[in-house]
Amino acid sequence: MENLTQLPNIGETLAQKLNTIGITCYDELISMGSVEVVLKIGESDQTTCYNMLYALEGAIRGVRWHAISKEERKQLKDEFDAVSVKEARY
């Protein structure tokens, strides 16, 4: 799948943000993972949020982000928070 907008949760705006950080296909998105992608986008774009994290995780899984359970979303949020705090220290 070469067009990122064909993935669930990814519209033109998010696809452009992905392209800006060098992600142009599904395999690149999977390889980097949702947490790392949001962190990378956040280096130059202050509009990142947990909903973007969930949207990207849903895109990787091939589901709308609403289908990700609350427990899984909490795990993603906790992982993101842990990594972002760790990176902020350096």
GUZA-439941 format. One line per field, with one value per atom (N, C-alpha, C): residue number from 1; x, z, y; atom name; residue in three letters. Coordinates in steps of 0.02 Angstrom, whole numbers, plus 50000, padded with zeros to 5 digits. Atoms other than C-alpha are relative to their C-alpha. Last residue first. Layout:
residues N
num: (NUM	...)
xx: (X	...)
zz: (Z	...)
yy: (Y	...)
atomo: (CA	...)
residuo: (ALA	...)
***
This chain:
residues 90
num: (90	90	90	89	89	89	88	88	88	87	87	87	86	86	86	85	85	85	84	84	84	83	83	83	82	82	82	81	81	81	80	80	80	79	79	79	78	78	78	77	77	77	76	76	76	75	75	75	74	74	74	73	73	73	72	72	72	71	71	71	70	70	70	69	69	69	68	68	68	67	67	67	66	66	66	65	65	65	64	64	64	63	63	63	62	62	62	61	61	61	60	60	60	59	59	59	58	58	58	57	57	57	56	56	56	55	55	55	54	54	54	53	53	53	52	52	52	51	51	51	50	50	50	49	49	49	48	48	48	47	47	47	46	46	46	45	45	45	44	44	44	43	43	43	42	42	42	41	41	41	40	40	40	39	39	39	38	38	38	37	37	37	36	36	36	35	35	35	34	34	34	33	33	33	32	32	32	31	31	31	30	30	30	29	29	29	28	28	28	27	27	27	26	26	26	25	25	25	24	24	24	23	23	23	22	22	22	21	21	21	20	20	20	19	19	19	18	18	18	17	17	17	16	16	16	15	15	15	14	14	14	13	13	13	12	12	12	11	11	11	10	10	10	9	9	9	8	8	8	7	7	7	6	6	6	5	5	5	4	4	4	3	3	3	2	2	2	1	1	1)
xx: (49936	50952	50007	49944	50818	50067	49995	50683	50058	49966	50716	50008	49931	50673	50039	49967	50516	50074	49992	50462	50034	49948	50497	50011	49936	50399	50058	49979	50254	50069	49982	50242	50027	49937	50245	50025	49947	50112	50068	49989	50003	50057	49967	50021	50018	49932	49978	50041	49964	49828	50072	49985	49771	50039	49945	49786	50019	49940	49679	50061	49976	49551	50064	50031	49535	50030	49946	49589	49971	50002	49432	50057	50051	49413	49997	49969	49577	49951	50012	49495	50026	50065	49578	49992	50052	49719	49930	50040	49839	49946	49955	49968	49961	49980	49831	50046	50056	49759	50017	50001	49930	49943	49946	49940	50003	50016	49769	50054	50050	49808	49982	49970	49967	49952	49957	49880	50034	50045	49745	50040	50014	49882	49954	50042	49939	49989	50006	50055	49959	50070	50013	49993	50026	50185	49927	50072	50264	49970	50010	50452	49928	49938	50517	49992	50000	50338	50063	50041	50336	50003	49964	50482	49960	49943	50398	50038	50028	50236	50056	50024	50330	49974	49943	50426	49979	49970	50266	50057	50040	50175	50032	50048	50307	49967	49986	50463	49954	49930	50458	50016	49994	50269	50070	50040	50265	50006	49959	50406	49964	49944	50311	50045	50022	50152	50058	50037	50233	49986	50039	50301	49960	50041	50379	49952	49972	50519	49961	49948	50481	50028	49951	50388	50057	49953	50299	50056	49959	50221	50052	49955	50162	50046	49949	50090	50050	49955	49998	50056	49955	49928	50049	49957	49857	50050	49948	49792	50048	50024	49697	50058	49950	49760	49969	49980	49639	50048	50048	49624	50032	50001	49755	49946	50043	49716	49996	50070	49784	49952	50014	49958	49928	50032	49962	49978	49955	50092	49968	50043	50000	50045)
zz: (50036	51360	49954	49954	51494	49965	49977	51367	50048	50051	51282	50023	50005	51441	49950	49940	51468	49997	50008	51289	50060	50049	51305	49994	49974	51467	49952	49947	51405	50027	50029	51243	50053	50037	51332	49970	49950	51456	49967	49968	51315	50050	50049	51218	50030	50007	51373	49950	49940	51406	49997	50008	51227	50060	50048	51250	49988	49968	51407	49954	49954	51324	50035	49934	51184	50044	49953	51008	50070	49988	50900	50046	49949	50916	50017	49934	50821	50056	49975	50663	50071	49969	50614	50016	50052	50500	50027	49989	50644	49947	50002	50583	50006	50070	50546	49993	50036	50720	49927	49979	50796	49966	50034	50692	50020	50072	50748	49963	50008	50930	49926	49982	50926	49988	50057	50836	50012	50054	50971	49937	49991	51103	49945	49942	51035	50005	49984	50908	50065	49998	50860	50015	49932	50908	50005	50005	50744	50070	50040	50719	49997	50001	50844	49963	49948	50873	50003	50024	50708	50049	50056	50770	49972	49973	50937	49945	49968	50849	50030	50052	50734	50031	50029	50878	49946	49949	50971	49970	49986	50817	50050	49945	50758	50019	49949	50653	50060	49977	50550	50056	49956	50539	50030	49940	50468	50050	49962	50346	50065	49970	50288	50042	49943	50262	50035	50012	50144	50065	50061	50130	49985	50004	50299	49941	50041	50280	49996	49961	50423	49962	49978	50308	50039	50055	50224	50021	50007	50390	49945	49943	50418	49998	50013	50243	50057	50051	50276	49984	49966	50435	49951	49954	50338	50035	50036	50191	50048	50052	50300	49969	50030	50398	49942	49957	50519	49969	49954	50423	50039	49934	50288	50043	50006	50109	50067	49986	50151	49991	49928	50162	50016	49982	49975	50073	50007	49939	50020	50000	50000	50000)
yy: (49998	50713	50057	49996	50722	50009	49930	50762	50009	49960	50595	50072	50023	50498	50043	49974	50602	49981	49927	50569	50031	49986	50382	50076	50023	50362	50017	49955	50469	49981	49936	50372	50048	50010	50205	50065	50009	50264	49991	49935	50330	49995	49958	50167	50068	50027	50066	50042	49979	50179	49975	49929	50154	50027	49995	49966	50073	50025	49973	50005	49949	50084	49978	49999	49957	50055	50016	50001	50007	50073	49996	49978	50014	50185	49926	49996	50203	49985	49932	50139	50003	49988	49976	50074	50005	49917	50009	50061	49879	49990	50057	50005	49935	50008	50130	49940	50030	50102	49989	50070	50137	49963	50035	50295	49926	50004	50355	49961	50053	50313	49991	50064	50416	49942	50016	50558	49933	50023	50553	49983	50072	50561	49974	50014	50728	49925	50071	50807	49992	50022	50986	49926	49999	51056	49977	49985	51005	49995	49938	51003	50023	49961	50875	50066	49950	50817	50042	49945	50724	50059	49969	50619	50059	49963	50584	50037	49939	50539	50041	49955	50419	50065	49965	50342	50049	49957	50300	50040	49940	50236	50047	50008	50115	50066	49950	50149	49992	50006	49990	50048	50058	49989	49996	49985	50165	49943	49952	50125	50019	50036	49971	50045	50039	50073	49965	50062	50196	49963	49995	50373	49937	50060	50403	50008	50052	50529	49935	50035	50648	49939	49952	50769	49967	49989	50624	50047	50060	50577	50008	50000	50755	49939	49949	50756	50003	50029	50592	50049	50046	50670	49968	49962	50816	49955	49963	50712	50036	49955	50591	50036	49955	50443	50039	49944	50360	50050	49970	50196	50057	50031	50173	50032	50059	50225	49962	49980	50398	49942	50003	50320	50017	49938	50287	49997	49944	50152	50067	49941	50000	50062)
atomo: (N	CA	C	N	CA	C	N	CA	C	N	CA	C	N	CA	C	N	CA	C	N	CA	C	N	CA	C	N	CA	C	N	CA	C	N	CA	C	N	CA	C	N	CA	C	N	CA	C	N	CA	C	N	CA	C	N	CA	C	N	CA	C	N	CA	C	N	CA	C	N	CA	C	N	CA	C	N	CA	C	N	CA	C	N	CA	C	N	CA	C	N	CA	C	N	CA	C	N	CA	C	N	CA	C	N	CA	C	N	CA	C	N	CA	C	N	CA	C	N	CA	C	N	CA	C	N	CA	C	N	CA	C	N	CA	C	N	CA	C	N	CA	C	N	CA	C	N	CA	C	N	CA	C	N	CA	C	N	CA	C	N	CA	C	N	CA	C	N	CA	C	N	CA	C	N	CA	C	N	CA	C	N	CA	C	N	CA	C	N	CA	C	N	CA	C	N	CA	C	N	CA	C	N	CA	C	N	CA	C	N	CA	C	N	CA	C	N	CA	C	N	CA	C	N	CA	C	N	CA	C	N	CA	C	N	CA	C	N	CA	C	N	CA	C	N	CA	C	N	CA	C	N	CA	C	N	CA	C	N	CA	C	N	CA	C	N	CA	C	N	CA	C	N	CA	C	N	CA	C	N	CA	C	N	CA	C	N	CA	C	N	CA	C	N	CA	C	N	CA	C	N	CA	C	N	CA	C	N	CA	C	N	CA	C)
residuo: (TYR	TYR	TYR	ARG	ARG	ARG	ALA	ALA	ALA	GLU	GLU	GLU	LYS	LYS	LYS	VAL	VAL	VAL	SER	SER	SER	VAL	VAL	VAL	ALA	ALA	ALA	ASP	ASP	ASP	PHE	PHE	PHE	GLU	GLU	GLU	ASP	ASP	ASP	LYS	LYS	LYS	LEU	LEU	LEU	GLN	GLN	GLN	LYS	LYS	LYS	ARG	ARG	ARG	GLU	GLU	GLU	GLU	GLU	GLU	LYS	LYS	LYS	SER	SER	SER	ILE	ILE	ILE	ALA	ALA	ALA	HIS	HIS	HIS	TRP	TRP	TRP	ARG	ARG	ARG	VAL	VAL	VAL	GLY	GLY	GLY	ARG	ARG	ARG	ILE	ILE	ILE	ALA	ALA	ALA	GLY	GLY	GLY	GLU	GLU	GLU	LEU	LEU	LEU	ALA	ALA	ALA	TYR	TYR	TYR	LEU	LEU	LEU	MET	MET	MET	ASN	ASN	ASN	TYR	TYR	TYR	CYS	CYS	CYS	THR	THR	THR	THR	THR	THR	GLN	GLN	GLN	ASP	ASP	ASP	SER	SER	SER	GLU	GLU	GLU	GLY	GLY	GLY	ILE	ILE	ILE	LYS	LYS	LYS	LEU	LEU	LEU	VAL	VAL	VAL	VAL	VAL	VAL	GLU	GLU	GLU	VAL	VAL	VAL	SER	SER	SER	GLY	GLY	GLY	MET	MET	MET	SER	SER	SER	ILE	ILE	ILE	LEU	LEU	LEU	GLU	GLU	GLU	ASP	ASP	ASP	TYR	TYR	TYR	CYS	CYS	CYS	THR	THR	THR	ILE	ILE	ILE	GLY	GLY	GLY	ILE	ILE	ILE	THR	THR	THR	ASN	ASN	ASN	LEU	LEU	LEU	LYS	LYS	LYS	GLN	GLN	GLN	ALA	ALA	ALA	LEU	LEU	LEU	THR	THR	THR	GLU	GLU	GLU	GLY	GLY	GLY	ILE	ILE	ILE	ASN	ASN	ASN	PRO	PRO	PRO	LEU	LEU	LEU	GLN	GLN	GLN	THR	THR	THR	LEU	LEU	LEU	ASN	ASN	ASN	GLU	GLU	GLU	MET	MET	MET)
***
